[in-house]
Amino acid sequence: MAKKSSSGGGFGKLFLGFLLGIVAVALGLFAYLKFGPLPVAVADAPLPFEKQIVRLPLDARIERESKAAPFGISEDVFESGAHIYRAQCASCHGTPGRDVAFAKTMFPTAPQLWKKHKTSDVVGVSDDEPGETYWKVANGIRLSGMPSYKHVLSDTQMWQVSLLLKNADKDLPGPVTQILDSPTP
């Protein structure tokens, strides 16, 4: 009498077990999202590796899509950038010597772009290439509070702000600092 092979039945059981495992994980994830203590309030601690998970695709996309500025820097560029910055950016990102108090309560906190980093002498985003800052201004950053300005500002205006911020760690011309120090419109 020949022995029956049970390998076909084993595969079916393995597949069924795999399928049930996927369903169990999906149901568990749904239950956690529906009933679990997810950190959704601004004051909640971030999820483990949340910053790294968001940063990796953001950095990769910016690197792929980054462009070079279509013009150079000049006092006129800085002055125009300062006017735009005062009107569109200062309410969240502050001005030289003036941090925005409520920016600390945002999640993630809105960086104060005229302040030195805690761990280095870098001011704001002056260590970033202008193309990276331009990309962030134009496209915004999901889940951060940073809106997209590509339908609010012209391409030239976004570059003027980006070039101004690239030079936030340098002494700027007097008229530029006066614009940045003036009361918010």
TORFIKOL-315817 format. One record per residue (C-alpha): residue number from 1; residue in three letters; x, y, z. Coordinates in steps of 0.001 Angstrom, whole numbers, plus 524288, in hexadecimal, padded with zeros to 5 digits. Example, Ala and Ser with C-alpha at 12.3 -4.5 7.8 and 13.67 -1.06 7.14 Angstrom:
BEGIN
{n 1 | res ALA | x 8300C | y 7EE6C | z 81E78}
{n 2 | res SER | x 83566 | y 7FBDC | z 81BE4}
END
This chain:
BEGIN
{n 1 | res MET | x 80000 | y 80000 | z 80000}
{n 2 | res ALA | x 8055C | y 80D4D | z 7FBFB}
{n 3 | res LYS | x 806A3 | y 81807 | z 805F4}
{n 4 | res LYS | x 7FF09 | y 824A6 | z 80317}
{n 5 | res SER | x 806EA | y 83113 | z 8023A}
{n 6 | res SER | x 8023F | y 83B81 | z 80B8F}
{n 7 | res SER | x 80A46 | y 8469B | z 805EB}
{n 8 | res GLY | x 7FE87 | y 84C99 | z 7FECE}
{n 9 | res GLY | x 7F6B2 | y 84D79 | z 80B5C}
{n 10 | res GLY | x 8023B | y 8536E | z 81281}
{n 11 | res PHE | x 8032C | y 85E85 | z 808CC}
{n 12 | res GLY | x 7F4BD | y 86179 | z 80A43}
{n 13 | res LYS | x 7F5F7 | y 861FC | z 81908}
{n 14 | res LEU | x 8020A | y 86A9C | z 8180D}
{n 15 | res PHE | x 7FB0E | y 873EA | z 80EC1}
{n 16 | res LEU | x 7EEF5 | y 8743A | z 8177D}
{n 17 | res GLY | x 7F774 | y 87706 | z 8235F}
{n 18 | res PHE | x 7FE6C | y 881ED | z 81C23}
{n 19 | res LEU | x 7F177 | y 887CE | z 817D9}
{n 20 | res LEU | x 7EBCD | y 88707 | z 82595}
{n 21 | res GLY | x 7F830 | y 88D7D | z 82ACB}
{n 22 | res ILE | x 7F69E | y 898E0 | z 82174}
{n 23 | res VAL | x 7E846 | y 89A62 | z 8251E}
{n 24 | res ALA | x 7EBB4 | y 899FE | z 833AB}
{n 25 | res VAL | x 7F62B | y 8A47E | z 831FF}
{n 26 | res ALA | x 7ECE2 | y 8AD03 | z 82A07}
{n 27 | res LEU | x 7E21D | y 8AB9F | z 8343F}
{n 28 | res GLY | x 7EBCA | y 8AE77 | z 83F28}
{n 29 | res LEU | x 7F099 | y 8BA9C | z 8382C}
{n 30 | res PHE | x 7E2AB | y 8BF28 | z 835C3}
{n 31 | res ALA | x 7DF38 | y 8BCFB | z 84421}
{n 32 | res TYR | x 7EB49 | y 8C494 | z 8486C}
{n 33 | res LEU | x 7E815 | y 8CFE2 | z 83F52}
{n 34 | res LYS | x 7D9D5 | y 8CFFD | z 84385}
{n 35 | res PHE | x 7DB30 | y 8CDBC | z 85225}
{n 36 | res GLY | x 7E993 | y 8CF5B | z 8556E}
{n 37 | res PRO | x 7F04E | y 8DAEC | z 85BB3}
{n 38 | res LEU | x 7F653 | y 8E06C | z 84F3B}
{n 39 | res PRO | x 7FE1A | y 8ECFA | z 850E5}
{n 40 | res VAL | x 7F547 | y 8F637 | z 84949}
{n 41 | res ALA | x 7F5E5 | y 9022A | z 85222}
{n 42 | res VAL | x 800D0 | y 90BF4 | z 85028}
{n 43 | res ALA | x 80587 | y 909E1 | z 85E22}
{n 44 | res ASP | x 80699 | y 8FB0E | z 85C5E}
{n 45 | res ALA | x 813E4 | y 8F4DC | z 85AB4}
{n 46 | res PRO | x 816CC | y 8F0B8 | z 84CAC}
{n 47 | res LEU | x 815E5 | y 8E28F | z 84893}
{n 48 | res PRO | x 822AB | y 8DAF9 | z 848EC}
{n 49 | res PHE | x 82ACC | y 8DE45 | z 83CE7}
{n 50 | res GLU | x 82061 | y 8E7E3 | z 83816}
{n 51 | res LYS | x 82A44 | y 8F262 | z 83480}
{n 52 | res GLN | x 832FE | y 8E8AC | z 82D74}
{n 53 | res ILE | x 8278A | y 8E292 | z 8262C}
{n 54 | res VAL | x 82304 | y 8EFD1 | z 8211C}
{n 55 | res ARG | x 830AA | y 8F544 | z 81EC0}
{n 56 | res LEU | x 8359A | y 8EA6D | z 815EA}
{n 57 | res PRO | x 82B9C | y 8EBE9 | z 80AE5}
{n 58 | res LEU | x 82B86 | y 8FAC5 | z 80C59}
{n 59 | res ASP | x 83A3E | y 8FBAA | z 80ABD}
{n 60 | res ALA | x 83A0D | y 8F230 | z 7FF3F}
{n 61 | res ARG | x 82F7D | y 8F9C0 | z 7F820}
{n 62 | res ILE | x 835F3 | y 906EA | z 7FA5D}
{n 63 | res GLU | x 842CF | y 9016D | z 7F554}
{n 64 | res ARG | x 83C21 | y 8FC69 | z 7E8F7}
{n 65 | res GLU | x 83496 | y 908F7 | z 7E63E}
{n 66 | res SER | x 83DDE | y 91380 | z 7EB30}
{n 67 | res LYS | x 8414E | y 91E5E | z 7E1A6}
{n 68 | res ALA | x 84B7F | y 92912 | z 7E151}
{n 69 | res ALA | x 8479E | y 9373B | z 7E333}
{n 70 | res PRO | x 8450C | y 93E00 | z 7D632}
{n 71 | res PHE | x 84BEF | y 94A65 | z 7DAF2}
{n 72 | res GLY | x 85650 | y 94E6D | z 7E4AD}
{n 73 | res ILE | x 855F2 | y 95600 | z 7F148}
{n 74 | res SER | x 855BE | y 964C1 | z 7F263}
{n 75 | res GLU | x 8508E | y 96EEC | z 7FBB4}
{n 76 | res ASP | x 8444A | y 9701C | z 7F345}
{n 77 | res VAL | x 841F9 | y 9616E | z 7F420}
{n 78 | res PHE | x 843B6 | y 961CE | z 802E9}
{n 79 | res GLU | x 83AB2 | y 96DA5 | z 80461}
{n 80 | res SER | x 83004 | y 9675B | z 7FC47}
{n 81 | res GLY | x 831E3 | y 95A9C | z 803B1}
{n 82 | res ALA | x 83107 | y 961E7 | z 810A6}
{n 83 | res HIS | x 82400 | y 96830 | z 80CD8}
{n 84 | res ILE | x 81E75 | y 95AFB | z 808EC}
{n 85 | res TYR | x 823F1 | y 95475 | z 8151C}
{n 86 | res ARG | x 81DB7 | y 95ECD | z 81DF6}
{n 87 | res ALA | x 81088 | y 95D23 | z 81761}
{n 88 | res GLN | x 8103C | y 94E4D | z 815BC}
{n 89 | res CYS | x 819F8 | y 947AD | z 81EDC}
{n 90 | res ALA | x 81D0E | y 94FE0 | z 82AE0}
{n 91 | res SER | x 8105A | y 94CD7 | z 83207}
{n 92 | res CYS | x 814EA | y 93EAC | z 833E8}
{n 93 | res HIS | x 823AC | y 93F27 | z 831D7}
{n 94 | res GLY | x 8272F | y 94BD8 | z 838D5}
{n 95 | res THR | x 8308B | y 956A8 | z 83544}
{n 96 | res PRO | x 83E6F | y 959A9 | z 839A3}
{n 97 | res GLY | x 83E14 | y 95AA5 | z 84871}
{n 98 | res ARG | x 82F74 | y 957F4 | z 84949}
{n 99 | res ASP | x 82AAE | y 94A0F | z 84ABD}
{n 100 | res VAL | x 81C4C | y 946C9 | z 84953}
{n 101 | res ALA | x 81786 | y 94190 | z 8566E}
{n 102 | res PHE | x 80C89 | y 938F2 | z 85131}
{n 103 | res ALA | x 815D7 | y 93248 | z 8479C}
{n 104 | res LYS | x 81AA6 | y 929E2 | z 852F6}
{n 105 | res THR | x 80CF7 | y 92469 | z 854CA}
{n 106 | res MET | x 80BA1 | y 92006 | z 846A8}
{n 107 | res PHE | x 80EAD | y 911F9 | z 842E5}
{n 108 | res PRO | x 81882 | y 91116 | z 83E11}
{n 109 | res THR | x 81D3A | y 91E1D | z 8431E}
{n 110 | res ALA | x 81ED2 | y 928A4 | z 838DD}
{n 111 | res PRO | x 82D73 | y 92B30 | z 837CC}
{n 112 | res GLN | x 831A4 | y 93904 | z 83AEA}
{n 113 | res LEU | x 83935 | y 93C26 | z 82E93}
{n 114 | res TRP | x 8418F | y 94725 | z 83426}
{n 115 | res LYS | x 84640 | y 93FB0 | z 84010}
{n 116 | res LYS | x 8527E | y 93753 | z 841A3}
{n 117 | res HIS | x 8505C | y 928C4 | z 8431A}
{n 118 | res LYS | x 8525D | y 923A2 | z 850E1}
{n 119 | res THR | x 85D3F | y 91A7B | z 84CA8}
{n 120 | res SER | x 86497 | y 92309 | z 842DD}
{n 121 | res ASP | x 866CC | y 930D5 | z 83E0B}
{n 122 | res VAL | x 85DC4 | y 92EB0 | z 83268}
{n 123 | res VAL | x 85300 | y 938E6 | z 8317D}
{n 124 | res GLY | x 845B3 | y 933F3 | z 82D05}
{n 125 | res VAL | x 846F8 | y 92D37 | z 81FE2}
{n 126 | res SER | x 85357 | y 93444 | z 81BB3}
{n 127 | res ASP | x 85A35 | y 92718 | z 81ABD}
{n 128 | res ASP | x 85025 | y 92237 | z 810DA}
{n 129 | res GLU | x 851C1 | y 9248B | z 80260}
{n 130 | res PRO | x 84878 | y 92EFE | z 7FD29}
{n 131 | res GLY | x 8421F | y 92497 | z 7F47C}
{n 132 | res GLU | x 83E2C | y 91CCD | z 8008F}
{n 133 | res THR | x 8382E | y 928B1 | z 80728}
{n 134 | res TYR | x 8317B | y 92C69 | z 7FA66}
{n 135 | res TRP | x 82BA3 | y 91EAD | z 7F963}
{n 136 | res LYS | x 82649 | y 91F86 | z 80747}
{n 137 | res VAL | x 8208B | y 92D0E | z 804D2}
{n 138 | res ALA | x 81A91 | y 92908 | z 7F7DC}
{n 139 | res ASN | x 8154D | y 91BAF | z 7FBD2}
{n 140 | res GLY | x 8137F | y 91C76 | z 80A8C}
{n 141 | res ILE | x 815BB | y 910D3 | z 8136D}
{n 142 | res ARG | x 80AAC | y 9078E | z 816AF}
{n 143 | res LEU | x 80737 | y 9058E | z 824F0}
{n 144 | res SER | x 80FD4 | y 910E3 | z 8292E}
{n 145 | res GLY | x 8076F | y 91D10 | z 827F9}
{n 146 | res MET | x 81039 | y 9223D | z 81D15}
{n 147 | res PRO | x 80712 | y 9262A | z 81209}
{n 148 | res SER | x 809F9 | y 92678 | z 8038E}
{n 149 | res TYR | x 80C14 | y 93416 | z 7FE24}
{n 150 | res LYS | x 80CD1 | y 930DF | z 7EFA8}
{n 151 | res HIS | x 7FF17 | y 93638 | z 7ED99}
{n 152 | res VAL | x 80172 | y 941FC | z 7F668}
{n 153 | res LEU | x 80EF4 | y 946DD | z 7F275}
{n 154 | res SER | x 81574 | y 947E7 | z 7E53C}
{n 155 | res ASP | x 82136 | y 93FA5 | z 7E1DE}
{n 156 | res THR | x 829D2 | y 94BB4 | z 7E328}
{n 157 | res GLN | x 82451 | y 94EF9 | z 7F099}
{n 158 | res MET | x 826A5 | y 94120 | z 7F59F}
{n 159 | res TRP | x 834BC | y 941D3 | z 7F0E2}
{n 160 | res GLN | x 8369B | y 94F36 | z 7F73A}
{n 161 | res VAL | x 8323E | y 949E4 | z 8046E}
{n 162 | res SER | x 83A7F | y 93DA5 | z 802B9}
{n 163 | res LEU | x 846BA | y 9456F | z 7FF73}
{n 164 | res LEU | x 84440 | y 94E9D | z 80AE0}
{n 165 | res LEU | x 8432C | y 9431D | z 81449}
{n 166 | res LYS | x 84F7C | y 93CDA | z 80EBB}
{n 167 | res ASN | x 8567A | y 9492E | z 81341}
{n 168 | res ALA | x 84FEA | y 94A6F | z 82091}
{n 169 | res ASP | x 85CF1 | y 94799 | z 82732}
{n 170 | res LYS | x 8639B | y 9533B | z 8209B}
{n 171 | res ASP | x 862F6 | y 961C9 | z 82306}
{n 172 | res LEU | x 8582D | y 966D9 | z 81A3B}
{n 173 | res PRO | x 85773 | y 974B3 | z 81495}
{n 174 | res GLY | x 85133 | y 97F13 | z 81D51}
{n 175 | res PRO | x 844AD | y 98088 | z 8155B}
{n 176 | res VAL | x 84273 | y 971C8 | z 8161C}
{n 177 | res THR | x 843CE | y 97165 | z 824E0}
{n 178 | res GLN | x 83AB5 | y 97D2B | z 825F3}
{n 179 | res ILE | x 8305A | y 975FC | z 81E21}
{n 180 | res LEU | x 831CF | y 969D7 | z 82698}
{n 181 | res ASP | x 8314F | y 97213 | z 83313}
{n 182 | res SER | x 82531 | y 979A5 | z 82EED}
{n 183 | res PRO | x 8180A | y 97648 | z 8350D}
{n 184 | res THR | x 81087 | y 96B40 | z 82E80}
{n 185 | res PRO | x 806DE | y 970AB | z 8247E}
END
